[in-house]
Structure formats: structure tokens, C-alpha cells
Amino acid sequence: MEKWAAYFSTGTTDEELEEIAAGEEAIREAMEVEDVFTKDEVAKRSYEKAEKFRRDQVAQLRYAEKRGEERGEKRGEEKGIRGTVVALKSFNLDKKTIAIKLAEVFGIDDKAADKYVEANW
């Protein structure tokens, strides 16, 4: 950990960095990559583009996962509402009573509750 801290420290001299890199493979590789990017603008831009692409892909995947979860929750809620209508109907409750219960339990407005009752009656 100390070697990495020295690598990132602005107070470490080039000689000290070479000494650290000689005994630490990962730091030597980091220095080589850093050298390529500081000396070659094309390589640097290419790397930055690749990193941006990677970050964009991760963001798109996260967005897609979130949307999928939201859709799944909505489908599950709708399935629960339909099942509730069928169950309450089997107790010989009238449409209005069932709609009131749906609105109360599922937190939906009266119009939506009425639609669910009619669609599943």
C-alpha cells in the first residue's frame, strides 16, 4: 500500500519511482501504461473513448435492469389485483364494494379500481 501511495504522490522523484517499480510488477505496468498515454495523444484518446464506451454500456445495462424490475413489479401488482377481484367476487361481494377495497388496499384511484373490477368480473 505504501508503494502505491508513493507512486501517486507528487513528491516522489523519478529515481524513487524506478526503484519502487523494480520491485513491484503492478506498479511497473502502471508506469508503462502512463508513459504510453502521456507520450501518445492518439493512444490516450483511444483509451478515453473505450472507457467512455464501457461506462455508457454499464449505465445502459443498469437502466435496462431498473426498467425490467419496474415492469415486473407492475405486472405482479396487476396480477394481484386481478386475483383479489376474483377472490372477493367468490364471497358474493358487489362490484362497488370490491372497487372500494381495491382502491384502499392497492392505493389506486376509483376509476382504475372500477376498470379492474369490470375487466375481471
C-alpha positions as CSV (number, residue, x, y, z in Angstrom):
1,M,0.0,0.0,0.0
2,E,2.9,2.3,0.8
3,K,4.4,1.7,-2.6
4,W,1.1,2.7,-4.3
5,A,0.9,5.8,-2.1
6,A,4.4,6.7,-3.2
7,Y,3.6,6.1,-6.9
8,F,0.6,8.5,-6.7
9,S,2.5,11.1,-4.6
10,T,3.7,14.2,-6.4
11,G,6.7,14.3,-4.1
12,T,8.2,11.0,-5.3
13,T,11.2,11.5,-7.6
14,D,11.6,9.7,-10.8
15,E,14.5,7.7,-9.3
16,E,12.4,6.7,-6.4
17,L,9.6,5.6,-8.8
18,E,12.0,3.5,-10.8
19,E,13.2,1.8,-7.6
20,I,9.7,1.1,-6.5
21,A,8.7,-0.2,-10.0
22,A,11.7,-2.6,-10.0
23,G,10.3,-4.5,-7.0
24,E,6.6,-4.2,-7.8
25,E,5.3,-5.7,-11.1
26,A,1.9,-3.9,-10.9
27,I,3.4,-0.5,-10.4
28,R,5.9,-1.1,-13.3
29,E,2.9,-1.9,-15.6
30,A,1.0,1.1,-14.4
31,M,4.1,3.3,-15.2
32,E,4.4,1.8,-18.6
33,V,0.7,2.5,-19.4
34,E,1.1,6.0,-18.0
35,D,4.1,6.5,-20.2
36,V,2.2,5.5,-23.3
37,F,-0.7,7.8,-22.6
38,T,1.4,10.8,-21.7
39,K,3.5,10.5,-24.8
40,D,0.9,9.3,-27.4
41,E,-2.2,11.5,-27.7
42,V,-3.8,9.1,-30.1
43,A,-3.5,6.2,-27.7
44,K,-4.8,8.4,-24.9
45,R,-7.9,9.4,-26.9
46,S,-8.5,5.8,-27.9
47,Y,-8.3,4.7,-24.3
48,E,-10.6,7.5,-23.2
49,K,-13.1,6.6,-25.9
50,A,-13.0,2.9,-24.8
51,E,-13.5,3.9,-21.2
52,K,-16.5,6.2,-22.1
53,F,-18.0,3.3,-24.1
54,R,-17.6,0.9,-21.2
55,R,-19.2,3.4,-18.8
56,D,-22.0,4.0,-21.2
57,Q,-22.6,0.3,-21.5
58,V,-22.7,-0.1,-17.8
59,A,-25.2,2.8,-17.5
60,Q,-27.4,1.3,-20.2
61,L,-27.4,-2.1,-18.5
62,R,-28.3,-0.6,-15.2
63,Y,-31.1,1.4,-16.8
64,A,-32.5,-1.7,-18.6
65,E,-32.4,-3.7,-15.3
66,K,-34.3,-1.0,-13.5
67,R,-36.9,-0.8,-16.2
68,G,-37.3,-4.5,-16.2
69,E,-37.8,-4.6,-12.4
70,E,-40.4,-1.8,-12.7
71,R,-42.2,-3.7,-15.4
72,G,-42.1,-6.9,-13.4
73,E,-43.5,-5.1,-10.3
74,K,-46.3,-3.6,-12.3
75,R,-47.2,-7.0,-13.8
76,G,-47.1,-8.5,-10.4
77,E,-49.3,-5.9,-8.9
78,E,-51.8,-6.2,-11.7
79,K,-51.9,-10.0,-11.2
80,G,-52.5,-9.4,-7.5
81,I,-55.3,-7.0,-8.2
82,R,-57.0,-9.5,-10.7
83,G,-56.7,-12.3,-8.1
84,T,-58.2,-10.1,-5.5
85,V,-61.2,-9.2,-7.7
86,V,-61.8,-12.9,-8.3
87,A,-61.4,-13.8,-4.6
88,L,-63.7,-11.1,-3.4
89,K,-66.3,-11.9,-6.1
90,S,-66.3,-15.5,-4.8
91,F,-67.6,-14.1,-1.5
92,N,-70.5,-12.6,-3.4
93,L,-69.4,-9.0,-2.9
94,D,-70.8,-6.4,-5.3
95,K,-68.7,-4.6,-7.8
96,K,-68.7,-1.3,-6.0
97,T,-67.6,-2.9,-2.7
98,I,-64.8,-4.7,-4.5
99,A,-63.7,-1.5,-6.3
100,I,-63.6,0.4,-3.0
101,K,-61.4,-2.4,-1.4
102,L,-59.1,-2.4,-4.4
103,A,-58.6,1.4,-4.2
104,E,-58.0,1.1,-0.5
105,V,-55.6,-1.9,-0.5
106,F,-53.7,-1.1,-3.6
107,G,-53.7,2.6,-3.4
108,I,-55.2,3.1,-6.9
109,D,-57.8,5.7,-7.9
110,D,-61.5,4.9,-8.1
111,K,-61.6,4.8,-12.0
112,A,-58.7,2.3,-12.1
113,A,-60.4,0.2,-9.5
114,D,-63.6,0.2,-11.4
115,K,-61.8,-0.8,-14.6
116,Y,-60.1,-3.8,-12.9
117,V,-63.4,-5.0,-11.5
118,E,-65.1,-4.7,-14.9
119,A,-62.2,-6.4,-16.7
120,N,-62.1,-9.3,-14.2
121,W,-65.8,-9.8,-13.4
